[in-house]
C-alpha cells in the first residue's frame, strides 16, 4: 500500500525499520498492516493512484 508520511513516526513498534524511509513528505510502499498502523496513528495518509482517485470521484457523482 502506498502512503505519504505526514510526520516522523516515533513509535517503538517501527524501531526495526530504517527511519530514513519515513521522511516527511516521502511516498513509500509498505505492507497494508504497517500502512494502517501509520495512518491510524496520524503519521501518514493513503496515496491513491490516478485511476483510483477517478473511480472514487465517479462513485461520489452517481445518484441513486
MOPE-V504436 format. One line per field, one symbol per residue. phi: phi as a letter, one per 40 degrees, with the letter a starting at -180 (. if undefined). psi: psi as a letter, one per 30 degrees, with the letter a starting at -180 (. if undefined). burial: # if it has 24 or more other C-alpha atoms within 12 Angstrom, else .. A space follows every 50 residues. Layout:
phi: ???
psi: ???
burial: ???
This chain:
phi: .cbbccaccbcccbdccccccbcdgcbbbbcccccddccccgcabcbccd ccccccccccccbc
psi: kklkkelkkgkffgffljfffhkkfkklklleeeeeeeeefgflkkkkle eeeeeeeeeffkk.
burial: ..###...#............#.....#.#...##..##...####.... ..............
